Amino acid sequence: MPASSAASTANLTQSVTRALHILQCFTSETPTQRVADISARLGLTPSLVSRLLGTLEHEGLVERDDETGFYQLGKTIITLAGVALNHDRLRIEALEEMQRLASTLGLGVNLSILRDTAIFYLAHVDGPQAPRAYTLIGHSNPLHATGMGKVLLAFLPDVERDKIISDLTLHAYTAQTITDRDGLRQELDAVRAQGWACEIEELAMSRACIAAPIRDQRGQVVAAMSISGPIRVLNWNERRDLLIDTILEVVDRISIRLGYITAPRFAEGSWRPPLPHYSPNNNA
């Protein structure tokens, strides 16, 4: 390849990388950005940022408010996200079960995977008694302060788990958050032994969840599912055993769909514990 062609390819690759970095500047905390904001964050000149934003806007990946000059993610991003979600096998296999759970329990049901050192939400279904005004899909939450995070950590190989724990910043979100590494390891050992995790006011006050692992055809934990909501609705003290049986039954059924044929508690077509039916007149 001639030197000029190689240089041109390198410049094009750099431009693509920078454009992707610009897209990643738009987050839940900073959904709108000015050219100056992105320039300062990425260390790029305003003229370069403006030029790249112009290209992204032309392709529908960002939109500009002509009155304020602020940019936000464009509708093409939603199209691409929809394609990814609708072709994700894990989400497809889990979604019907999640909808059923949310409807019968009246609580929120979540699906997440491990991404770097956080949980990453692939799906979320609101329950009538645990509504949210925003979607959790695509959001991240800390491993040490969530039920799903504990599950995803607990079933990792020991070396990988210890490496992640050593890299974590154990931020205290509430007085109940585990902030001691030895304490976290003890908690994870218990989760691995019992097959499920709970989190009560460790991430946010007055909220709780119970989570369990989903396995693939190799028996490896590839995701976690949780039932979550306000503590008064979850009614953990009175419904503990029922909620545990319920979440374990559902994750086993999803695991079987993913090819895990040795699910220890329930097999396809076997007896299933009845789910409590949601009623708007009670917390069941």
SEVEX-94305 format. One record per residue (C-alpha): x negated, y, z; residue in one letter; residue number from 1. Coordinates in Angstrom, 3 decimals, m for minus. Layout:
BEGIN
+----------+----------+----------+---+-----+
:        u :        v :        w : r :   k :
+----------+----------+----------+---+-----+
:        X :        Y :        Z : A : NUM :
...
+----------+----------+----------+---+-----+
***
This chain:
BEGIN
+----------+----------+----------+---+-----+
:        u :        v :        w : r :   k :
+----------+----------+----------+---+-----+
:    0.000 :    0.000 :    0.000 : M :   1 :
:   m1.420 :    3.432 :   m0.911 : P :   2 :
:   m2.382 :    5.648 :    1.995 : A :   3 :
:    0.315 :    8.178 :    1.072 : S :   4 :
:    3.021 :    5.484 :    1.102 : S :   5 :
:    1.835 :    4.158 :    4.456 : A :   6 :
:    1.915 :    7.653 :    5.923 : A :   7 :
:    5.402 :    8.239 :    4.533 : S :   8 :
:    6.655 :    4.979 :    6.069 : T :   9 :
:    5.111 :    5.887 :    9.426 : A :  10 :
:    6.758 :    9.319 :    9.353 : N :  11 :
:   10.123 :    7.780 :    8.492 : L :  12 :
:    9.810 :    5.274 :   11.348 : T :  13 :
:    8.922 :    8.072 :   13.745 : Q :  14 :
:   11.938 :   10.096 :   12.618 : S :  15 :
:   14.263 :    7.135 :   13.158 : V :  16 :
:   12.797 :    6.552 :   16.614 : T :  17 :
:   13.229 :   10.199 :   17.543 : R :  18 :
:   16.812 :   10.214 :   16.287 : A :  19 :
:   17.577 :    7.166 :   18.435 : L :  20 :
:   16.005 :    8.880 :   21.440 : H :  21 :
:   18.270 :   11.865 :   20.811 : I :  22 :
:   21.337 :    9.611 :   20.862 : L :  23 :
:   20.165 :    8.136 :   24.151 : Q :  24 :
:   20.152 :   11.611 :   25.706 : C :  25 :
:   23.954 :   11.483 :   25.774 : F :  26 :
:   24.999 :    9.713 :   28.962 : T :  27 :
:   27.941 :    9.640 :   31.355 : S :  28 :
:   26.147 :   12.275 :   33.427 : E :  29 :
:   25.247 :   14.435 :   30.401 : T :  30 :
:   27.900 :   13.778 :   27.725 : P :  31 :
:   27.308 :   17.122 :   26.012 : T :  32 :
:   23.920 :   18.559 :   25.114 : Q :  33 :
:   22.481 :   21.678 :   23.526 : R :  34 :
:   19.493 :   21.683 :   21.209 : V :  35 :
:   17.446 :   23.281 :   23.992 : A :  36 :
:   18.457 :   20.552 :   26.465 : D :  37 :
:   17.344 :   17.758 :   24.156 : I :  38 :
:   14.187 :   19.615 :   23.175 : S :  39 :
:   13.152 :   19.996 :   26.813 : A :  40 :
:   14.017 :   16.415 :   27.689 : R :  41 :
:   12.164 :   14.789 :   24.788 : L :  42 :
:    9.336 :   17.275 :   24.410 : G :  43 :
:   10.217 :   17.986 :   20.778 : L :  44 :
:   10.418 :   21.368 :   19.085 : T :  45 :
:   13.895 :   22.917 :   18.840 : P :  46 :
:   13.618 :   23.063 :   15.055 : S :  47 :
:   12.900 :   19.325 :   14.829 : L :  48 :
:   15.741 :   18.482 :   17.212 : V :  49 :
:   18.120 :   20.714 :   15.246 : S :  50 :
:   17.143 :   19.050 :   11.987 : R :  51 :
:   17.609 :   15.543 :   13.361 : L :  52 :
:   20.939 :   16.489 :   14.936 : L :  53 :
:   22.060 :   17.786 :   11.554 : G :  54 :
:   21.362 :   14.394 :   10.010 : T :  55 :
:   23.135 :   12.579 :   12.838 : L :  56 :
:   26.114 :   14.920 :   12.514 : E :  57 :
:   26.311 :   14.282 :    8.765 : H :  58 :
:   26.532 :   10.540 :    9.499 : E :  59 :
:   29.214 :   11.014 :   12.150 : G :  60 :
:   26.972 :    9.889 :   15.002 : L :  61 :
:   27.236 :   13.246 :   16.793 : V :  62 :
:   29.708 :   16.121 :   16.667 : E :  63 :
:   29.056 :   19.814 :   17.272 : R :  64 :
:   31.367 :   22.282 :   18.960 : D :  65 :
:   31.045 :   25.393 :   16.802 : D :  66 :
:   32.179 :   27.689 :   19.620 : E :  67 :
:   29.753 :   26.502 :   22.307 : T :  68 :
:   26.981 :   24.924 :   20.234 : G :  69 :
:   27.127 :   21.789 :   22.355 : F :  70 :
:   26.800 :   18.359 :   20.764 : Y :  71 :
:   28.490 :   15.134 :   21.810 : Q :  72 :
:   28.554 :   11.591 :   20.463 : L :  73 :
:   30.661 :   11.174 :   17.333 : G :  74 :
:   33.418 :    8.794 :   16.295 : K :  75 :
:   31.036 :    6.590 :   14.312 : T :  76 :
:   29.523 :    5.523 :   17.634 : I :  77 :
:   32.958 :    4.264 :   18.724 : I :  78 :
:   33.285 :    2.312 :   15.476 : T :  79 :
:   29.893 :    0.673 :   15.954 : L :  80 :
:   30.601 :   m0.090 :   19.618 : A :  81 :
:   33.908 :   m1.677 :   18.667 : G :  82 :
:   32.198 :   m3.945 :   16.153 : V :  83 :
:   29.658 :   m5.049 :   18.757 : A :  84 :
:   32.284 :   m5.673 :   21.441 : L :  85 :
:   34.655 :   m7.541 :   19.141 : N :  86 :
:   31.903 :   m9.928 :   18.060 : H :  87 :
:   30.355 :  m10.576 :   21.467 : D :  88 :
:   31.125 :  m14.226 :   22.231 : R :  89 :
:   30.808 :  m13.863 :   25.994 : L :  90 :
:   33.290 :  m11.002 :   26.071 : R :  91 :
:   35.668 :  m12.806 :   23.706 : I :  92 :
:   35.714 :  m15.950 :   25.838 : E :  93 :
:   36.166 :  m14.000 :   29.074 : A :  94 :
:   38.673 :  m11.319 :   28.115 : L :  95 :
:   41.872 :  m13.381 :   28.200 : E :  96 :
:   40.979 :  m14.753 :   31.635 : E :  97 :
:   40.170 :  m11.244 :   32.839 : M :  98 :
:   43.502 :   m9.880 :   31.637 : Q :  99 :
:   45.350 :  m12.715 :   33.356 : R : 100 :
:   43.479 :  m12.155 :   36.606 : L : 101 :
:   44.062 :   m8.400 :   36.599 : A : 102 :
:   47.756 :   m8.913 :   35.923 : S : 103 :
:   48.320 :  m11.569 :   38.580 : T : 104 :
:   46.168 :  m10.063 :   41.322 : L : 105 :
:   46.814 :   m6.403 :   40.587 : G : 106 :
:   43.056 :   m5.765 :   40.912 : L : 107 :
:   40.255 :   m4.756 :   38.571 : G : 108 :
:   38.234 :   m7.487 :   36.859 : V : 109 :
:   34.721 :   m6.842 :   35.540 : N : 110 :
:   32.201 :   m8.658 :   33.338 : L : 111 :
:   28.519 :   m7.764 :   33.324 : S : 112 :
:   25.084 :   m8.970 :   32.281 : I : 113 :
:   21.577 :   m8.232 :   33.511 : L : 114 :
:   19.931 :   m5.422 :   31.574 : R : 115 :
:   16.463 :   m4.393 :   32.706 : D : 116 :
:   16.937 :   m3.735 :   36.442 : T : 117 :
:   20.678 :   m3.018 :   36.506 : A : 118 :
:   24.002 :   m4.611 :   35.704 : I : 119 :
:   25.511 :   m3.675 :   32.344 : F : 120 :
:   29.297 :   m3.783 :   31.947 : Y : 121 :
:   30.541 :   m5.697 :   28.897 : L : 122 :
:   34.216 :   m5.620 :   29.817 : A : 123 :
:   36.598 :   m4.214 :   32.399 : H : 124 :
:   40.332 :   m4.727 :   32.848 : V : 125 :
:   42.352 :   m2.519 :   35.187 : D : 126 :
:   44.831 :   m4.019 :   37.604 : G : 127 :
:   48.065 :   m2.190 :   38.509 : P : 128 :
:   46.765 :   m1.522 :   42.025 : Q : 129 :
:   43.216 :   m0.581 :   41.011 : A : 130 :
:   43.503 :    1.798 :   38.040 : P : 131 :
:   40.613 :    3.877 :   36.725 : R : 132 :
:   40.709 :    7.019 :   34.615 : A : 133 :
:   37.617 :    5.977 :   32.625 : Y : 134 :
:   36.106 :    2.855 :   31.122 : T : 135 :
:   33.244 :    0.996 :   32.785 : L : 136 :
:   32.182 :   m0.627 :   29.509 : I : 137 :
:   28.605 :    0.353 :   28.697 : G : 138 :
:   27.961 :    1.702 :   32.185 : H : 139 :
:   25.256 :    0.425 :   34.508 : S : 140 :
:   25.206 :   m0.046 :   38.268 : N : 141 :
:   22.485 :   m1.089 :   40.721 : P : 142 :
:   21.709 :   m4.745 :   41.318 : L : 143 :
:   21.274 :   m4.557 :   45.083 : H : 144 :
:   24.546 :   m2.740 :   45.837 : A : 145 :
:   27.021 :   m4.713 :   43.717 : T : 146 :
:   28.475 :   m8.206 :   43.923 : G : 147 :
:   27.695 :   m8.914 :   40.282 : M : 148 :
:   24.174 :   m7.598 :   40.719 : G : 149 :
:   23.560 :   m9.962 :   43.613 : K : 150 :
:   24.852 :  m12.881 :   41.541 : V : 151 :
:   22.668 :  m12.046 :   38.555 : L : 152 :
:   19.620 :  m11.697 :   40.794 : L : 153 :
:   20.313 :  m14.748 :   42.937 : A : 154 :
:   20.281 :  m17.245 :   40.084 : F : 155 :
:   17.129 :  m16.000 :   38.373 : L : 156 :
:   13.945 :  m18.081 :   38.557 : P : 157 :
:   12.122 :  m17.143 :   41.766 : D : 158 :
:    9.181 :  m15.460 :   40.045 : V : 159 :
:   11.420 :  m13.311 :   37.852 : E : 160 :
:   13.701 :  m12.463 :   40.760 : R : 161 :
:   10.808 :  m11.399 :   42.996 : D : 162 :
:    9.351 :   m9.259 :   40.206 : K : 163 :
:   12.627 :   m7.390 :   39.779 : I : 164 :
:   13.108 :   m6.965 :   43.536 : I : 165 :
:    9.622 :   m5.490 :   43.851 : S : 166 :
:   10.442 :   m2.988 :   41.086 : D : 167 :
:   13.826 :   m1.939 :   42.472 : L : 168 :
:   14.437 :    1.313 :   44.287 : T : 169 :
:   16.780 :    0.217 :   47.066 : L : 170 :
:   18.758 :    3.429 :   47.267 : H : 171 :
:   21.291 :    3.694 :   50.093 : A : 172 :
:   24.657 :    4.531 :   48.530 : Y : 173 :
:   26.463 :    4.045 :   51.845 : T : 174 :
:   25.535 :    2.978 :   55.364 : A : 175 :
:   26.305 :   m0.614 :   54.310 : Q : 176 :
:   23.867 :   m0.765 :   51.377 : T : 177 :
:   21.027 :   m3.265 :   51.720 : I : 178 :
:   17.810 :   m1.234 :   51.611 : T : 179 :
:   15.343 :   m3.808 :   52.972 : D : 180 :
:   13.696 :   m6.191 :   50.489 : R : 181 :
:   13.538 :   m9.070 :   52.953 : D : 182 :
:   17.181 :   m8.529 :   53.812 : G : 183 :
:   18.051 :   m8.542 :   50.114 : L : 184 :
:   16.162 :  m11.805 :   49.595 : R : 185 :
:   18.073 :  m13.410 :   52.472 : Q : 186 :
:   21.349 :  m12.207 :   50.983 : E : 187 :
:   20.420 :  m13.629 :   47.576 : L : 188 :
:   19.480 :  m16.992 :   49.090 : D : 189 :
:   22.948 :  m17.148 :   50.648 : A : 190 :
:   24.571 :  m16.208 :   47.334 : V : 191 :
:   22.691 :  m18.948 :   45.513 : R : 192 :
:   23.670 :  m21.522 :   48.149 : A : 193 :
:   27.385 :  m20.653 :   48.265 : Q : 194 :
:   27.841 :  m19.819 :   44.583 : G : 195 :
:   29.431 :  m16.390 :   44.983 : W : 196 :
:   28.722 :  m12.899 :   46.330 : A : 197 :
:   30.740 :  m10.197 :   47.980 : C : 198 :
:   30.135 :   m6.488 :   48.351 : E : 199 :
:   32.048 :   m4.438 :   50.884 : I : 200 :
:   31.489 :   m0.667 :   50.852 : E : 201 :
:   27.864 :   m1.074 :   49.727 : E : 202 :
:   28.238 :    1.026 :   46.574 : L : 203 :
:   31.245 :    3.186 :   47.431 : A : 204 :
:   33.321 :    3.696 :   50.543 : M : 205 :
:   36.705 :    1.968 :   50.779 : S : 206 :
:   35.934 :   m0.343 :   47.837 : R : 207 :
:   34.911 :   m3.995 :   47.708 : A : 208 :
:   34.482 :   m6.899 :   45.308 : C : 209 :
:   33.798 :  m10.606 :   45.039 : I : 210 :
:   31.666 :  m11.966 :   42.184 : A : 211 :
:   30.578 :  m15.299 :   40.728 : A : 212 :
:   28.274 :  m16.517 :   37.931 : P : 213 :
:   29.116 :  m17.553 :   34.370 : I : 214 :
:   26.856 :  m20.208 :   32.801 : R : 215 :
:   26.046 :  m21.136 :   29.221 : D : 216 :
:   25.587 :  m24.558 :   27.621 : Q : 217 :
:   22.159 :  m24.896 :   29.239 : R : 218 :
:   23.584 :  m24.257 :   32.679 : G : 219 :
:   21.805 :  m20.912 :   32.931 : Q : 220 :
:   23.587 :  m17.924 :   34.437 : V : 221 :
:   24.179 :  m15.456 :   31.613 : V : 222 :
:   26.744 :  m13.141 :   33.191 : A : 223 :
:   28.737 :  m12.350 :   36.300 : A : 224 :
:   32.414 :  m11.632 :   36.828 : M : 225 :
:   33.949 :   m9.758 :   39.721 : S : 226 :
:   37.339 :   m8.965 :   41.193 : I : 227 :
:   37.289 :   m5.450 :   42.642 : S : 228 :
:   39.464 :   m2.764 :   44.106 : G : 229 :
:   40.262 :   m0.733 :   47.210 : P : 230 :
:   39.649 :   m2.692 :   50.417 : I : 231 :
:   43.264 :   m2.320 :   51.518 : R : 232 :
:   44.423 :   m3.901 :   48.243 : V : 233 :
:   41.743 :   m6.583 :   48.108 : L : 234 :
:   42.760 :   m7.542 :   51.655 : N : 235 :
:   39.503 :   m9.469 :   52.086 : W : 236 :
:   39.997 :  m10.609 :   55.680 : N : 237 :
:   43.293 :  m12.344 :   54.939 : E : 238 :
:   42.721 :  m13.450 :   51.337 : R : 239 :
:   39.036 :  m14.391 :   51.463 : R : 240 :
:   39.371 :  m18.106 :   50.721 : D : 241 :
:   42.004 :  m17.593 :   48.049 : L : 242 :
:   39.925 :  m14.958 :   46.254 : L : 243 :
:   36.832 :  m17.169 :   46.383 : I : 244 :
:   38.709 :  m20.150 :   44.931 : D : 245 :
:   40.266 :  m17.936 :   42.282 : T : 246 :
:   37.043 :  m16.354 :   41.006 : I : 247 :
:   35.199 :  m19.692 :   41.048 : L : 248 :
:   37.955 :  m21.363 :   39.064 : E : 249 :
:   37.972 :  m18.655 :   36.422 : V : 250 :
:   34.197 :  m18.444 :   35.919 : V : 251 :
:   34.020 :  m22.228 :   35.625 : D : 252 :
:   36.680 :  m22.175 :   32.931 : R : 253 :
:   34.800 :  m19.502 :   30.992 : I : 254 :
:   31.539 :  m21.407 :   31.433 : S : 255 :
:   33.163 :  m24.513 :   29.952 : I : 256 :
:   34.204 :  m22.463 :   26.924 : R : 257 :
:   30.575 :  m21.407 :   26.527 : L : 258 :
:   29.507 :  m25.051 :   26.483 : G : 259 :
:   28.765 :  m25.720 :   30.142 : Y : 260 :
:   30.368 :  m29.156 :   30.360 : I : 261 :
:   29.306 :  m30.009 :   33.911 : T : 262 :
:   31.125 :  m27.254 :   35.790 : A : 263 :
:   31.267 :  m28.779 :   39.286 : P : 264 :
:   34.615 :  m27.535 :   40.529 : R : 265 :
:   37.073 :  m27.521 :   37.645 : F : 266 :
:   37.195 :  m29.047 :   34.191 : A : 267 :
:   39.404 :  m28.087 :   31.282 : E : 268 :
:   42.876 :  m29.441 :   31.935 : G : 269 :
:   42.230 :  m30.256 :   35.595 : S : 270 :
:   44.233 :  m29.012 :   38.563 : W : 271 :
:   43.967 :  m25.287 :   39.110 : R : 272 :
:   44.748 :  m23.461 :   42.341 : P : 273 :
:   47.737 :  m21.160 :   41.889 : P : 274 :
:   47.007 :  m17.475 :   41.496 : L : 275 :
:   48.845 :  m15.065 :   43.779 : P : 276 :
:   51.271 :  m12.993 :   41.751 : H : 277 :
:   51.038 :   m9.231 :   41.872 : Y : 278 :
:   54.091 :   m7.419 :   43.126 : S : 279 :
:   54.318 :   m3.616 :   43.196 : P : 280 :
:   55.986 :   m3.924 :   46.589 : N : 281 :
:   53.071 :   m5.589 :   48.361 : N : 282 :
:   49.300 :   m5.941 :   48.333 : N : 283 :
:   49.225 :   m9.546 :   47.187 : A : 284 :
+----------+----------+----------+---+-----+
***
